[in-house]
């Protein structure tokens, strides 16, 4: 593959990455990846082209949902991390508060469907994690900084800890009519607390920033339950029940 020197497995790895790029939460990446894949296939040897074509014919990607990130923002922020250059941007918190930030960027982390920036915030004299889909108008300032040592094992571990320890806007307490070990096998431990009540019931404590999503998570556990708090969760469950009845033709 002139001017690139790739072996067979490297070429296949690139093709697989391009095929699955639609799951990267980056605006417009699917169309760009398809164009790049077409160019790649044109220069592949025939035996590799057949393998890549088979992959394309047999692979389907679910349509991504949720917020996406501007690829130009990604490259600008990545360059600021690499060059140890201060970064300025507008930021909206999950509660809707809008602020202007100037930070010392450290790393970009892709976590599931989300992109995060780990940075030192001089105004708050602390490390912070920023979701890129809530970030607007990033700009490099031209001001260089001396890199600081990030607490913890690495940037990925820092983001994971920030996500799991951050308080949720809404906290739910629900009694589930199922043994605690059965529920523990269905839900991630970092997102919930499960307390046994007796052999047949347990209490679920979990939270989220979105009550609608919280209602769906609880409803899809597949067991009977009673909601103790918050009261607003009940209305979202009622709306979910109404939608299901309409979809199934039930009264």
N, C-alpha and C positions, 0 to 999 in steps of 0.2 A: 504493500500500500504506500507507494511513494507520494509525498516525501516522508510519511510516517513509516516506521519499522515496527509493525505489530505482528505477534504470532497469532495462531488461530484462536487460542483461548482469549487473548486480549481483544481481538476483533469481536468475538461473540459477546464478551462482557460489555463492550461499548454499545453493541446493538441492543442487548437486553436493557441496559440503562436508558437508552433512548426510547425503547418501547414502553417503559414503565414511568417515563418522566411526567406523565399527566398526574401522578400522585404526589408531586413535589410541592404543591401549593404555591406555585409561581405563576403569575399572570402570563398567559400566552405561551407557556412553555410547551404545551402539547403540539401546537402548530409548528413551532421552531424545531422541536425534536423530530417531527415527521420530515421536515425539509432536510435536516441533517442526516437522517436515516436513509433517505433516498440517495443522497450524495455518497454515503458510505457504501450502500449496496452496489452502486455503479462501479466501484473500484475493487470490490471483493472478488477473490477467486471463485470460480463457479461452484466448487464444492461447499464453500462457506456461504455463498449466496443462497443455495438451496436450504441450508440449515436455518439461515435468518428468515427466509420466506416461510418456512414451516412454522417457525416461532410466531411470525405475524399472523398466519392463517389460523393458529390455534389459541392465541392469547387475546383475552378481552379485558379491558380495564373499566371498572365502575366509574361513572361520571363523578368527579370530585365535587364536594360541597364545602361550604364554609368559606371564610375569607382567604384571599390569596395575597401574595407579596409581589410588588413590582420588581422585575429582575434588575432594573437599573439601580434600585435601592440596595439590592443584595450586593451587587458588584461595588458600589460606592462604599458601603459599610465594610465590606471585606477588605477593600484597599486601605481604609482608615485603620482597621485592625492590624493589617500587615505593616503599615508604615508608621505605626504609633502616632497617629495624627488625631487631635481632638475633633469630635463630631458634634454638630449642632442639629437639633430637630424639634419638631412639635410632637407632643405625646398626649394621648387620651387614655386615662386609666379605665379600668373596668367599671368604675362608678360614674364615668362620664366627665370627670374633671380634666380640663385641658391645661397643659403647662408647656413651657419652653425649656429644653434641657441642653446642657453642654457637658459632654462626658468624655472619658478616656476609654475608648472601645477596646475590648479584650478578645472576644470570640463570638462567632456566629454558631448557633446550635439549631439543628433541625430535629424536632421532637414530634413524631407522628405527623399531624397535619399542621403543625405550627412551626414558625421560625422565631428564634429568640436571640437577642443581643445581650451579652454579658459585658458590663462596663462599670468602671469606677465613676461615681457621681460626686464631684468635688463639692457641690452645693450641699449635699447631704452627708458628706464625709463617710460614704459607705458604698459597698458593691450593690448593684441593682441589676435586675433582669427585665428586659423590655420586649414585649411582643411586637414583631415587625409589622403585623397587620394593623396595629394601633399607632404606628409611627408615620409621620408625614414630613415632607420637605427636608430630608436629611441633607446636610452640606458639610463638607470638610472645611475646617477653619484655617488650615495652614499652620496651626500651632502644634508643635511636637511635645510629647511628654515622655517621661521615663517610665517604662512598664513596671507595674506593681505585681506583687505575688498574690495570686488568687487564693483565697482560703478554700480548703477542701482538696480532694484528690485531683480534679480537673474541672473544666468548664461544664462538661456534660453532667457531672455529678452535682455541680452547683445549681444548674437549672432544674434538675430533678428534685433536689431538696427544696428549692424555691417554690416549685409547683405544688409539692405534696404538703408543705407546711403553711402555705399562704391561706389565710382565712377566706371562706366562701361568703358571698353575699347572703346566701340562704342556707340554713342548716335544718335538716329534716330528722325527725325522730318517729319511727314507724314500727309497729308490732307486726311481725310476719308469722303466718301460720305454717311454719316449717322448722325443722331442726336447724340449729346454728351451723353444724358441719355441712349440711346440704347447701345453705346459702353461701358459706365461705368458699365453696368450690365454684360458685357462679360469679362472684364479684371480686374485683381487685382489692387486696388488703390495704393498699396505700390510700384508697379513696373512701374507705368506710370503716366503721367499728361495728362489730357484731357481738351482741351480748346474749348468751343463752338465758331463757326465762324458765323453761322446763323442757321435757323431752320432745315436745311438739311445737314449741313457739320460741321465737327469739326477738330481740330488739335490734333494729338497724338504725345506725346513726350515720348520715351521709350528707353531703352538701354540694352546691353548685352555684354558679353565678346566674344561671338561667333556670327559672322555675319550670318552664315547659320541658326542657331536657331532663330535669330532675323527675318530673312526673312520668316521662317515658321510661326512664331507667327503672323506676320502682314498679311500674305496671308490667314491664317485660320480665320480671323475675319469675312470673308464672305461678305465684302462690297468692292466697288471700291475705289481706293486710288491713290494718287500721292506722290512719295518720293521726298523730298526736300534735305535731307542729312541723312547719308553720301553717296557720289556717289558710293562707293564700294558696298553698299547694292543692288544697281540695278543689278549688275552682278550676285549676288547670287539669286535674284528673277528671272532673265532670265534663269539661270541654273535650278531652281526649275520648271519653266514653261516648259522647254525642257523635263525634266524628266516626267512631267505629260502628255505632248503630246505623248511621246513615250509609256507610260503606257496605254493610252486610244486609241492609234492608230490614233491620230489626226495629222494634219500637222501644 
